[in-house]
């Protein structure tokens, strides 16, 4: 049995749809089991068992993990992420789970300039020391997060702090497909996979593509990192730690030029979804 956390998130929803397409039964864990689960066919989906679990509630995890042998671990970034994910891994190990697939992040290193990536590194190391088979997925920027730009695109602007450096984007549906593959093909277990789309795209190039897509002039405005952080906190209402993360991720692209990998193609036997296709699919959101 595959059990997975993060069932209501963007990646979790994509994974659920990928596993259902493969006709694989799963147990989806959520803190709100009474709500409709994105990605499921409905409340009586024969392939999806929904259970309550909360990473802050060890008893709920022990109950939810009963009878499972694989775990997909994806949790929202937060200051408590390391504490919560290491607890989940420890309980998984004591519950008989043998294989954990962890959703991580680029630059997951002890000296990473991105604080959340340092946290992911700590969790990865804990997973390696747990005695479980650990598979790590390190996706770059989610294409789905670009939908958050819609309010400023409506004003003719894309804001950032990356100058003209390229950024790797990946469609969460490709992450879901890769996660489903490593959960269902034993020879892929135990690897560390860096996931990107087929090209790295700069913010000026993104603005040009949105200009062509919308028929309106969209301009990229490059801000100092402090200006971007202030904008995210004051105008977008982000908590400070999340605004810091966004700025750090953008600065990572400046200090470490990004290039696409062939990992998605190698695992899935097809090319990853393109940014142009994603933007066109969501054309109405940017108008």
C-alpha positions as a Markdown table, in Angstrom:
| # | Residue | x | y | z |
|---|---|---|---|---|
| 1 | Unk | 0.0 | 0.0 | 0.0 |
| 2 | Unk | 1.2 | 3.5 | -0.9 |
| 3 | Unk | 0.4 | 6.2 | 1.6 |
| 4 | Unk | 1.1 | 9.8 | 1.0 |
| 5 | Unk | 1.1 | 13.1 | 2.9 |
| 6 | Unk | 0.4 | 16.4 | 1.2 |
| 7 | Unk | -2.7 | 14.9 | -0.6 |
| 8 | Unk | -4.4 | 18.3 | -1.0 |
| 9 | Unk | -1.3 | 20.2 | -2.3 |
| 10 | Unk | -0.5 | 20.9 | -5.9 |
| 11 | Unk | 2.1 | 18.1 | -6.2 |
| 12 | Unk | 0.0 | 15.7 | -4.1 |
| 13 | Unk | -3.0 | 16.3 | -6.3 |
| 14 | Unk | -0.8 | 15.6 | -9.4 |
| 15 | Unk | 0.5 | 12.4 | -7.8 |
| 16 | Unk | -2.9 | 11.1 | -7.0 |
| 17 | Unk | -4.1 | 11.6 | -10.6 |
| 18 | Unk | -0.9 | 9.9 | -11.8 |
| 19 | Unk | -1.4 | 6.9 | -9.6 |
| 20 | Unk | -5.1 | 6.6 | -10.5 |
| 21 | Unk | -4.1 | 6.6 | -14.2 |
| 22 | Unk | -1.9 | 3.6 | -13.4 |
| 23 | Unk | -4.8 | 1.9 | -11.5 |
| 24 | Unk | -2.8 | 1.9 | -8.3 |
| 25 | Unk | -4.6 | 2.0 | -5.0 |
| 26 | Unk | -3.5 | 4.6 | -2.5 |
| 27 | Unk | -4.2 | 5.9 | 1.0 |
| 28 | Unk | -4.3 | 9.7 | 0.9 |
| 29 | Unk | -3.7 | 11.5 | 4.2 |
| 30 | Unk | -5.1 | 14.9 | 5.0 |
| 31 | Unk | -6.1 | 17.0 | 8.1 |
| 32 | Unk | -9.5 | 17.6 | 6.5 |
| 33 | Unk | -10.8 | 14.2 | 5.4 |
| 34 | Unk | -14.3 | 15.5 | 5.3 |
| 35 | Unk | -13.5 | 17.8 | 2.3 |
| 36 | Unk | -13.5 | 16.7 | -1.3 |
| 37 | Unk | -10.0 | 15.5 | -2.3 |
| 38 | Unk | -8.6 | 17.1 | -5.4 |
| 39 | Unk | -7.5 | 14.5 | -7.9 |
| 40 | Unk | -9.9 | 11.8 | -6.6 |
| 41 | Unk | -12.9 | 10.7 | -8.7 |
| 42 | Unk | -15.3 | 11.5 | -5.8 |
| 43 | Unk | -16.0 | 10.4 | -2.2 |
| 44 | Unk | -16.4 | 6.8 | -3.3 |
| 45 | Unk | -13.3 | 6.5 | -5.5 |
| 46 | Unk | -12.4 | 2.8 | -5.4 |
| 47 | Unk | -8.7 | 3.5 | -5.7 |
| 48 | Unk | -8.4 | 6.2 | -3.0 |
| 49 | Unk | -8.7 | 5.6 | 0.7 |
| 50 | Unk | -8.8 | 8.9 | 2.6 |
| 51 | Unk | -7.6 | 9.1 | 6.2 |
| 52 | Unk | -7.0 | 11.8 | 8.7 |
| 53 | Unk | -3.4 | 12.4 | 9.7 |
| 54 | Unk | -1.4 | 15.4 | 11.0 |
| 55 | Unk | 2.4 | 15.5 | 11.2 |
| 56 | Unk | 2.0 | 17.2 | 14.6 |
| 57 | Unk | -0.1 | 14.2 | 15.9 |
| 58 | Unk | 2.1 | 11.1 | 16.2 |
| 59 | Unk | -0.9 | 8.8 | 17.1 |
| 60 | Unk | -2.6 | 9.8 | 13.9 |
| 61 | Unk | 0.5 | 9.0 | 11.9 |
| 62 | Unk | 0.9 | 5.6 | 13.4 |
| 63 | Unk | -2.8 | 4.8 | 12.6 |
| 64 | Unk | -2.5 | 6.1 | 9.1 |
| 65 | Unk | 0.7 | 4.1 | 8.3 |
| 66 | Unk | -0.7 | 0.7 | 9.4 |
| 67 | Unk | -0.3 | -1.8 | 6.6 |
| 68 | Unk | 1.6 | 0.6 | 4.3 |
| 69 | Unk | 5.0 | -0.2 | 2.8 |
| 70 | Unk | 5.7 | 3.0 | 0.9 |
| 71 | Unk | 5.3 | 6.7 | 1.8 |
| 72 | Unk | 5.3 | 9.8 | -0.4 |
| 73 | Unk | 6.3 | 12.7 | 1.9 |
| 74 | Unk | 5.5 | 16.2 | 0.7 |
| 75 | Unk | 4.8 | 19.0 | 3.2 |
| 76 | Unk | 4.4 | 22.7 | 2.7 |
| 77 | Unk | 7.5 | 24.8 | 3.4 |
| 78 | Unk | 7.4 | 26.2 | 6.9 |
| 79 | Unk | 9.8 | 27.0 | 9.8 |
| 80 | Unk | 8.7 | 23.7 | 11.4 |
| 81 | Unk | 9.3 | 21.5 | 8.4 |
| 82 | Unk | 12.5 | 19.8 | 9.6 |
| 83 | Unk | 11.0 | 18.9 | 12.9 |
| 84 | Unk | 7.8 | 17.6 | 11.4 |
| 85 | Unk | 9.3 | 15.6 | 8.5 |
| 86 | Unk | 11.9 | 13.9 | 10.6 |
| 87 | Unk | 9.2 | 12.9 | 13.0 |
| 88 | Unk | 7.2 | 11.4 | 10.1 |
| 89 | Unk | 10.3 | 9.5 | 8.9 |
| 90 | Unk | 10.9 | 8.1 | 12.4 |
| 91 | Unk | 7.3 | 6.9 | 12.8 |
| 92 | Unk | 7.3 | 5.5 | 9.3 |
| 93 | Unk | 10.3 | 3.4 | 10.1 |
| 94 | Unk | 8.7 | 2.0 | 13.3 |
| 95 | Unk | 5.5 | 1.4 | 11.4 |
| 96 | Unk | 6.9 | -1.0 | 8.8 |
| 97 | Unk | 7.2 | 1.4 | 5.9 |
| 98 | Unk | 10.2 | 0.4 | 3.8 |
| 99 | Unk | 10.5 | 3.1 | 1.1 |
| 100 | Unk | 10.0 | 6.9 | 1.5 |
| 101 | Unk | 9.9 | 9.2 | -1.5 |
| 102 | Unk | 10.7 | 12.7 | -0.2 |
| 103 | Unk | 9.8 | 15.9 | -2.1 |
| 104 | Unk | 12.9 | 18.1 | -1.6 |
| 105 | Unk | 14.3 | 21.2 | -3.2 |
| 106 | Unk | 17.3 | 22.3 | -5.4 |
| 107 | Unk | 20.6 | 23.1 | -3.6 |
| 108 | Unk | 19.7 | 20.9 | -0.7 |
| 109 | Unk | 23.1 | 21.3 | 0.9 |
| 110 | Unk | 24.4 | 22.2 | 4.4 |
| 111 | Unk | 25.8 | 25.5 | 3.3 |
| 112 | Unk | 23.0 | 26.4 | 0.8 |
| 113 | Unk | 22.2 | 30.1 | 0.5 |
| 114 | Unk | 18.5 | 29.1 | 0.7 |
| 115 | Unk | 17.4 | 28.5 | 4.3 |
| 116 | Unk | 14.6 | 26.1 | 3.3 |
| 117 | Unk | 17.0 | 24.1 | 1.2 |
| 118 | Unk | 19.3 | 23.7 | 4.2 |
| 119 | Unk | 16.3 | 22.3 | 6.0 |
| 120 | Unk | 15.6 | 19.9 | 3.2 |
| 121 | Unk | 19.2 | 18.7 | 3.4 |
| 122 | Unk | 18.8 | 18.0 | 7.1 |
| 123 | Unk | 15.7 | 15.9 | 6.4 |
| 124 | Unk | 17.4 | 14.1 | 3.5 |
| 125 | Unk | 20.3 | 13.2 | 5.8 |
| 126 | Unk | 17.9 | 12.0 | 8.4 |
| 127 | Unk | 16.2 | 9.8 | 5.8 |
| 128 | Unk | 19.5 | 8.3 | 4.8 |
| 129 | Unk | 20.3 | 7.5 | 8.4 |
| 130 | Unk | 16.9 | 5.9 | 9.1 |
| 131 | Unk | 17.7 | 2.6 | 7.4 |
| 132 | Unk | 14.8 | 3.1 | 5.0 |
| 133 | Unk | 15.1 | 3.1 | 1.3 |
| 134 | Unk | 14.9 | 6.8 | 0.5 |
| 135 | Unk | 14.2 | 8.4 | -2.9 |
| 136 | Unk | 14.6 | 12.1 | -3.2 |
| 137 | Unk | 12.9 | 14.4 | -5.8 |
| 138 | Unk | 14.4 | 17.8 | -6.2 |
| 139 | Unk | 12.2 | 19.8 | -8.5 |
| 140 | Unk | 12.9 | 23.4 | -9.4 |
| 141 | Unk | 10.3 | 26.2 | -9.6 |
| 142 | Unk | 6.8 | 25.0 | -10.1 |
| 143 | Unk | 5.1 | 26.3 | -13.3 |
| 144 | Unk | 1.8 | 26.4 | -11.3 |
| 145 | Unk | 3.3 | 29.1 | -9.0 |
| 146 | Unk | 3.4 | 31.4 | -12.0 |
| 147 | Unk | -0.3 | 31.7 | -11.7 |
| 148 | Unk | 0.3 | 33.9 | -8.6 |
| 149 | Unk | 1.8 | 36.5 | -11.0 |
| 150 | Unk | -1.7 | 37.1 | -12.5 |
| 151 | Unk | -2.5 | 40.3 | -10.5 |
| 152 | Unk | 0.7 | 42.1 | -11.5 |
| 153 | Unk | 0.5 | 40.8 | -15.1 |
| 154 | Unk | -2.9 | 42.4 | -15.2 |
| 155 | Unk | -1.1 | 45.7 | -14.4 |
| 156 | Unk | 1.5 | 45.0 | -17.2 |
| 157 | Unk | 4.3 | 43.9 | -14.9 |
| 158 | Unk | 6.3 | 40.9 | -13.9 |
| 159 | Unk | 8.4 | 41.7 | -10.7 |
| 160 | Unk | 11.5 | 39.8 | -9.7 |
| 161 | Unk | 15.1 | 40.0 | -8.5 |
| 162 | Unk | 16.9 | 37.7 | -11.0 |
| 163 | Unk | 18.2 | 40.2 | -13.6 |
| 164 | Unk | 18.3 | 38.3 | -16.9 |
| 165 | Unk | 19.4 | 35.0 | -15.4 |
| 166 | Unk | 17.5 | 31.8 | -16.6 |
| 167 | Unk | 15.3 | 29.9 | -14.2 |
| 168 | Unk | 14.3 | 26.3 | -14.4 |
| 169 | Unk | 10.5 | 25.6 | -14.3 |
| 170 | Unk | 8.8 | 22.3 | -14.0 |
| 171 | Unk | 5.1 | 21.4 | -14.3 |
| 172 | Unk | 3.8 | 19.7 | -11.1 |
| 173 | Unk | 2.1 | 17.2 | -13.2 |
| 174 | Unk | 5.5 | 15.9 | -14.4 |
| 175 | Unk | 6.6 | 15.8 | -10.8 |
| 176 | Unk | 3.5 | 13.7 | -10.0 |
| 177 | Unk | 4.3 | 11.4 | -12.9 |
| 178 | Unk | 7.9 | 10.9 | -11.8 |
| 179 | Unk | 6.8 | 10.3 | -8.2 |
| 180 | Unk | 4.3 | 7.7 | -9.4 |
| 181 | Unk | 7.1 | 6.0 | -11.4 |
| 182 | Unk | 9.5 | 5.8 | -8.5 |
| 183 | Unk | 6.7 | 4.4 | -6.3 |
| 184 | Unk | 5.8 | 1.7 | -8.8 |
| 185 | Unk | 9.1 | 0.7 | -10.4 |
| 186 | Unk | 11.5 | -0.8 | -7.9 |
| 187 | Unk | 14.7 | -0.2 | -9.9 |
| 188 | Unk | 14.2 | 3.6 | -9.5 |
| 189 | Unk | 14.0 | 3.5 | -5.7 |
| 190 | Unk | 16.9 | 5.0 | -3.8 |
| 191 | Unk | 17.9 | 7.6 | -6.3 |
| 192 | Unk | 18.1 | 11.4 | -6.1 |
| 193 | Unk | 16.4 | 13.1 | -9.1 |
| 194 | Unk | 16.7 | 16.7 | -10.1 |
| 195 | Unk | 13.6 | 17.7 | -12.0 |
| 196 | Unk | 13.2 | 20.5 | -14.5 |
| 197 | Unk | 11.3 | 21.3 | -17.6 |
| 198 | Unk | 12.9 | 21.3 | -21.1 |
| 199 | Unk | 14.3 | 24.9 | -20.9 |
| 200 | Unk | 15.4 | 27.5 | -18.4 |
| 201 | Unk | 13.7 | 30.8 | -19.0 |
| 202 | Unk | 14.6 | 34.3 | -17.7 |
| 203 | Unk | 12.1 | 36.8 | -16.3 |
| 204 | Unk | 12.5 | 39.1 | -19.3 |
| 205 | Unk | 11.8 | 36.2 | -21.6 |
| 206 | Unk | 8.8 | 35.3 | -19.4 |
| 207 | Unk | 7.5 | 38.8 | -19.8 |
| 208 | Unk | 7.9 | 38.6 | -23.6 |
| 209 | Unk | 6.0 | 35.3 | -23.7 |
| 210 | Unk | 3.2 | 36.8 | -21.6 |
| 211 | Unk | 3.1 | 39.8 | -23.9 |
| 212 | Unk | 2.6 | 37.5 | -26.9 |
| 213 | Unk | 0.1 | 35.4 | -25.1 |
| 214 | Unk | -2.1 | 38.3 | -23.9 |
| 215 | Unk | -1.6 | 40.8 | -26.7 |
| 216 | Unk | -0.7 | 43.4 | -24.1 |
| 217 | Unk | 2.8 | 44.8 | -23.3 |
| 218 | Unk | 4.1 | 43.0 | -20.2 |
| 219 | Unk | 7.3 | 44.5 | -18.8 |
| 220 | Unk | 9.8 | 42.8 | -16.4 |
| 221 | Unk | 10.9 | 45.1 | -13.6 |
| 222 | Unk | 14.0 | 44.0 | -11.8 |
| 223 | Unk | 14.0 | 45.0 | -8.1 |
| 224 | Unk | 16.7 | 44.9 | -5.5 |
| 225 | Unk | 16.2 | 41.9 | -3.2 |
| 226 | Unk | 15.1 | 44.1 | -0.3 |
| 227 | Unk | 12.5 | 45.8 | -2.5 |
| 228 | Unk | 11.1 | 42.5 | -3.7 |
| 229 | Unk | 10.9 | 41.2 | -0.2 |
| 230 | Unk | 9.1 | 44.4 | 0.9 |
| 231 | Unk | 6.7 | 44.1 | -2.0 |
| 232 | Unk | 5.9 | 40.4 | -1.2 |
| 233 | Unk | 5.2 | 41.2 | 2.4 |
| 234 | Unk | 3.3 | 44.5 | 2.0 |
| 235 | Unk | 1.4 | 43.9 | -1.2 |
| 236 | Unk | 1.1 | 40.1 | -1.5 |
| 237 | Unk | 0.6 | 39.6 | 2.2 |
| 238 | Unk | 3.3 | 36.9 | 2.5 |
| 239 | Unk | 4.8 | 36.1 | 5.9 |
| 240 | Unk | 8.3 | 37.2 | 6.3 |
| 241 | Unk | 9.9 | 33.8 | 6.2 |
| 242 | Unk | 8.1 | 32.9 | 2.9 |
| 243 | Unk | 9.1 | 36.2 | 1.3 |
| 244 | Unk | 12.7 | 35.6 | 2.3 |
| 245 | Unk | 12.4 | 32.1 | 0.7 |
| 246 | Unk | 11.2 | 33.6 | -2.6 |
| 247 | Unk | 14.0 | 36.1 | -2.7 |
| 248 | Unk | 16.6 | 33.5 | -1.8 |
| 249 | Unk | 15.4 | 31.2 | -4.6 |
| 250 | Unk | 15.6 | 34.0 | -7.1 |
| 251 | Unk | 19.1 | 35.0 | -5.9 |
| 252 | Unk | 20.1 | 31.3 | -6.2 |
| 253 | Unk | 19.5 | 31.6 | -10.0 |
| 254 | Unk | 21.8 | 34.6 | -10.1 |
| 255 | Unk | 24.6 | 33.0 | -8.2 |
| 256 | Unk | 24.2 | 29.5 | -9.7 |
| 257 | Unk | 23.1 | 29.6 | -13.4 |
| 258 | Unk | 20.4 | 27.1 | -14.0 |
| 259 | Unk | 20.3 | 24.5 | -16.8 |
| 260 | Unk | 17.6 | 22.0 | -17.6 |
| 261 | Unk | 18.2 | 18.3 | -16.9 |
| 262 | Unk | 17.1 | 15.3 | -18.9 |
| 263 | Unk | 15.8 | 13.4 | -15.8 |
| 264 | Unk | 12.1 | 13.7 | -16.6 |
| 265 | Unk | 12.6 | 12.3 | -20.1 |
| 266 | Unk | 14.9 | 9.6 | -18.8 |
| 267 | Unk | 12.3 | 8.3 | -16.3 |
| 268 | Unk | 9.1 | 8.9 | -18.2 |
| 269 | Unk | 10.3 | 8.2 | -21.7 |
| 270 | Unk | 8.8 | 11.5 | -22.9 |
| 271 | Unk | 9.8 | 15.1 | -22.8 |
| 272 | Unk | 8.6 | 17.2 | -19.9 |
| 273 | Unk | 5.7 | 19.7 | -20.4 |
| 274 | Unk | 6.8 | 23.1 | -21.8 |
| 275 | Unk | 6.3 | 26.5 | -20.3 |
| 276 | Unk | 4.7 | 27.8 | -23.4 |
| 277 | Unk | 2.1 | 25.0 | -23.3 |
| 278 | Unk | 1.4 | 25.7 | -19.6 |
| 279 | Unk | 1.0 | 29.5 | -20.2 |
| 280 | Unk | -1.3 | 28.8 | -23.1 |
| 281 | Unk | -3.4 | 26.4 | -21.0 |
| 282 | Unk | -3.9 | 29.1 | -18.4 |
| 283 | Unk | -4.2 | 32.0 | -20.9 |
| 284 | Unk | -7.5 | 33.2 | -19.3 |
| 285 | Unk | -5.8 | 33.7 | -15.9 |
| 286 | Unk | -3.4 | 36.3 | -17.3 |
| 287 | Unk | -6.0 | 38.3 | -19.3 |
